[in-house]
Amino acid sequence: MATSSKTRLVEEMQKQSGQDPNGCFQCAKCSAACPVTAAMDLLPHQVIRYLQLGLEEELANSKTPWVCASCFTCAARCPRDLDLARMMEGVRLVMLRRREGNKFGPADLTPEQLAKLPQQALVSGFRKYNK
Amino acid sequence: MPRTGVFICHCGTNIAGTVDIARAIDASRNFPGVVHADEYRYLCSEMGQDLIKNAINENNLDRVVVGTCSPRMHEGTFRKAAAEAGLNPYMLEVANIREHCSWVHRDIEEGTPKAIALLRAAAAKVALNDPLDSPELEVEKRALVIGGGIAGIQAAIDIAEAGYVVDVVEREPSIGGRMAQLEKTFPTLDCSACILTPKMVEAAQHPNINLITYSEVEEVKGFVGQFDVKIKMKARSIDPVKCTGCGVCYEKCPAKAPSEFEMGMTKRKAIYVPFPQAVPNVPVIDRENCLYFKKGRCQICAKECPPQAVDYEQQDQIIERRYGAIIVATGFDQLDPSSYGEYGYGQHPDILTALEFERLFNASGPTGGKVVRLSDGKPPKKVVFIQCIGSRDKARGMNYCSKICCMFTAKQAILLKEKVPDAKSYVFYIDVRTAGKGYEEFQRRAAEEYDVAYLRGQVGKIFPEGDHLVVHGVDSLSGKVVDIKADMVVLAAASIARADAPEVGRIVGINSDSYHFFNEAHPKLKPVETHTAGVFIAGACQAPKDIPDTVAQAGAAAVKAIGLLSKDVLKGEACTAIVNQAECSGCLYCEAVCPYNAINHIEIEERYHEEMHKRTVAEVNPSLCQGCGSCSVACRSGSINLKGFTNEQILAEVDAICLQR
């Protein structure tokens, strides 16, 4: 069990999401609030616990970050004012960049393409579901 | 020419680490008026004080500057030492070269010149110091306790037993407070009323205690030893002297209203006592719900009252009284959990707060002591308790732990099992906190002997399904989602400050934290004092706390008040304002800004061009003045000075820092 306080994944996730998993005291309100726990192998509060412990590989093998529907109920209910939905998104982004790398950068596009470029959310959506 | 001595403290390495003491001593010798300079490792020690005293005598010093820690720490120590050597204590100045200098610098090259500048300023100021005397103030030997819960009752009894008269002002018609609402107390499970009512009766019968119930403090003026207080006695509509407490009036009264004591779960009459053991046992008429006051007809209570004690004509009364000390013991409220939508509080009769659930156990409560569901009157077989509703919740509630919920939940789960032997309790918790004598053992008994299932986790939603309430939560330790078909849900809602705590704080002149709990003067060493001299705090108005802590704090506050009342005179503030009446233009801005009502205006006569003229000028009452300096700032002509902090002294300090390098 890798328990170094901050691994690369946690650091990058934190940069992406602006959320510090150490603010969590594991009350599990997020898991109680989450509407899709039935489809998860790790409960939402366990994802934060894994982040606190730096259990990178275990997280990489979990379905939970990909099952998360970003409904933000966890964020609305969290008594510590943490946004777990953002953390999940942060984990997904880090995973994707590691696995897939960036598909293309702004330099690969022509000025005409750049002018028509869709919203950033769409771009990240393409990247996320690109097989 | 002044003969000033400068003494610099090393404070171990606290000061000497970032201030070159030798250089500071050398520089001090060259300040105007300085005839002696010395240093010591710990100037506040007895040896250090002796060093100052001896130097005063040997060098015939008439003024002293000490370069030490903050005057808040040791100004008193050094002034006392100077006085023992024969100086007026106000001929000593403190240059704060620790908090203001050595602690905020890392580099000795930065710290040293700043320390020298601060010492130079103090030497320049002390050269202009005059000897000052503290006025003596009389102490009114009477105490006021605001709030008649267990804290107020205990404090009043302790003060009364010490031989001083004490008034207890209680807003409700009866004393007793929150403790009167409880059925049992943890961790001993003794009946709350059985231990509280003897104290209520003792307070009522004590010759030194006056209970002023159904009343509120409206105004507090004055200062330690002499607080002038206005108390509003709301019209009770009953003559307490005639009333025998027979209870015929509220038996016959036809008008009803929700009972505040039962938190609206049942109704009381418009003429009522809040609970059977009420002290004083004198009813009040709630004029908003009384048919006679609403519609001008009825008067059944007056007709039925055997001693004819009902008096519809009674008016609110204002009592004005002087007190030497005040204890604030106004208690706490329970958070209303209806803002937490996921729990459905207020939308289903079987979802209760802990205080409401507590009342179900009480023989005089809304169910006559039967623990049953309010929806169908059946005893609940499965009860889910949820902890930390609004506590430890910085997003939607209070960031603090309410401290008492873990214990009262264990108590209620045990009581439930005793009343309904086949009931099963579940407790959703974040952490179980049981610090306290016998507390951990008590909570373990609940889990081990009373079959209470503790689930570490929280609840996401509660929804009705047939006769039941489905509680959807998580047990974080097993990592399982759980759905419990419960008959009843009990919410441990956070303990919060009274809604009107800010108003009480404003009236009494004490401050509070961001949650509106009253602030103690020091979190460790002055737990019952406030920043306002003569005002003390006790009980849950300071922070959530249980009964043993409340009673201990009430005793502590009483001791502080007794200590104050036992003095015949207090030393007042020596640094008071003084008006130069020759220059005063009589604009009286000072009178308006003075927070202590210490400034009045008088007419003086003066000769001008051979004729006598009358003129209005300001005058300071030095026994009321607290030396805040507001008047001195407001004065347009600069004719009010604060003794010990005169404009000339302050400017001398500024010049000493700014004009010399």
Interface residues (C-beta under 8 A of the other chain):
Chain A: F25 Q26 C27 A28 K29 S31 A32 A33 C34 T37 A38 L42 L43 H45 Q46 T73 R77 C78 P79 R80 D81
Chain B: E342 C388 R392 D393 K394 A395 R396 G397 I430 D431 R456 G457 Q458 V459 G460 K461 H472 G473 V474 D475 S476 G479 V481
